[in-house]
Amino acid sequence: MAVIGVYHASLLNNHPKVNRIMVFGRNETKLQKLKEELNVEVTQNIEDILLG
């Protein structure tokens, strides 16, 4: 997961008009850490985001 993705997820997480954030990544360990730290949805399947 790129650092830029984490940075943007944290910014969006604090925006009052954003009610859902889903982050795509390949590293399950990093995704789970991000999920716990920022309370965002995570997926390793890009279709979850594209079809979401």
N, C-alpha and C positions, 0 to 999 in steps of 0.2 A: 504494500500500500504506500502510495506516495505521500510525503509529508504535506504536500499541497492539499490533498484530499482531507486529511485530518484537520488542517487549518480551516478550510472552508466549512467543514462539518461543524466545527466548534463555533464559527461565526454565525452560521445559519441556525444553530441550536439556540442562540440567544435572540433571534429576530422574532418580534411579536406576531408577525403575519405568517410565519412558517409553522405548520402543524405536523409535518411528517418529513423525516429524513431517512433515506435508505442509502447505505454505502455498499458499493460493490468492491470486492477484493478477492485475491487468490489465497492469501495466508489466513487460515482459520484462526490461529492464535491471535494475530493482530486484530482481526475483525472482532473477536470476542472481547478483547481488551477495550476496543473502541466502543463497543456496545455497552459495556459496563460503565466506562468513564463518562460517556456523553448521552447515554440513554437513547441511542438511535437504533434503527433497524439495520441489519447487515445481511448480505447475501453473497454467495459465490456463483450465483446463476444470473447472468446479465439479463436474461429474459424477465426476471422478476421486476427489474427496473423498466425495461422497455415496454412490457405489457401491463405493468402495474397499475 
